[in-house]
Amino acid sequence: MTITAFQRGFSTFACALLCALPTWSQAQDYPKGSITVIVPLAPGDAVDIAARAIGDELSKSLKVPVLVVNRPGAGGVLGADAVVRASKDGYTIGFTMNAALTFRRVLDPQTATYDPMKDITPLGLAMRTPSVLAVRGDLPYRNFAELVAYAKANPGKVRIGTPGAGSAGEFAIATINSLAGTDLAAVPFKGASPAIIAMRGGHIEGVALALGVLSGHLKDGAMRGIVTSSSAPDFPDIPTLSALGHTQRLLGVWAAFIAPAGVPAEVSSTLVRAIERAVKMPVVAARLQALGMVEDYQPPEKLLEEIRDETRIVEEFARKAGLVK
């Protein structure tokens, strides 16, 4: 019996359809088990606490356990890279800061080898918090001008802790050094909490971190805010660079949910809907506010715009400051 071209074509179509059925079926059944959220910071960091608060609401919405796993190091790159390389089934996602998706990609592309515009599935931006350069409360310099004068008179003596190389904090230090002609020394740690411990122990003079983890220390006088990326209602006396007469601004910290590229559309849609609901829950907003953060949900397409725009800003300044060629 002769097999017609139509029969051959129909057979190929049927085979392709049948092969696709398992993936489609799995996506429809998602999620059937626990979901892991990788956070690229140490436990106790404000972003880590925020991830756990949102994770609790995700667990209720999706009716499966949501487990937060910490992968600190390399300014967030280790955690982001673990997400990029994870199985494309939606059971491993990430809650990462902008440093891993923008700063680090520009300042250290040899380490951050992934491309956020190609290698991730954006799930939504969740929250923001200002970046703050703060120093120990017992130090003699009480404002930006006094810090600059002291740093110039004592080269290399002002050490500023950051949550990692290539982080927003490190970029803030580079910005200040470029604008003020200082040589503040950036000291990278594996997250904000270790940096704060080092500063309170007298091992470093200050930190450049998200306001969320600093608010309690600023309120009790252990730290003194010197400059911030944006004004915060609870700390009106901490100026921005623009308020000090500079055109260049510091960039704040934001955190977003991502998944590996190639996650089935049905799976990512389920996650996007659940994440939006969780982030907008009043209990989450209240928890973020207590951490010095602001809920600012943005959908996947807006997250990609944020990554693209911030990368351009970092690239322009880094070239101007001689941080990259």
Order of alpha helices (4+ residues) and beta strands (2+ residues): alpha-beta-alpha-beta-alpha-beta-alpha-alpha-alpha-beta-beta-alpha-beta-alpha-beta-alpha-beta-alpha-beta-beta-alpha-alpha-beta-alpha
